[in-house]
Amino acid sequence: MPAPRFVASLRIVLDTPTQDCPVQWKLKDGLHCVHAVRSFDPSLHLPGTGARSFGTFVRQMHNHHFKSVDPFTWYHESFRPGCPWLDGGMKTRRRVQRRTKSPACSQPQE
C-alpha cells in the first residue's frame, strides 16, 4: 500500500535535509521523533503540499496519528529513519459524521 501523500513528502524532506530545513529527526528518550525547528510555510518545504500555515502542518501530523511528545516534536511508531516501507501502513483519522441532520436541513415531506 502506498504511503499517504503527506507522509511521503515529510519523508522526502527528512531524508534529504538541507541547511534551512525546518523539520528534522530528533532522538528523544530513545525514540526517533519529527521535530519542527521553527514555524514554517509547508507549501515551501513539503513537495506536493498546498497548505500554507504551520497550523495545518500540525493538524496533518495529528490526523496521521503522530503523538506530540514535546512542543514542535511528534512521534509515530511506524515512522522511523531508514524504514520507508513502514509508511504504507500509516492511515489518517476518519472523520466522524453526524448521525442525525438538524431540523433546518430536513426536506419537508408532502
PyMOL commands that set and color helices and strands:
alter all, ss='L'
color gray80, all
select helices_A, chain A and resi 5-15+42-45+54-63+84-89+103-105
alter helices_A, ss='H'
color red, helices_A
select strands_A, chain A and resi 23-28+31-36+67-70+73-75
alter strands_A, ss='S'
color yellow, strands_A
deselect
rebuild
show_as cartoon
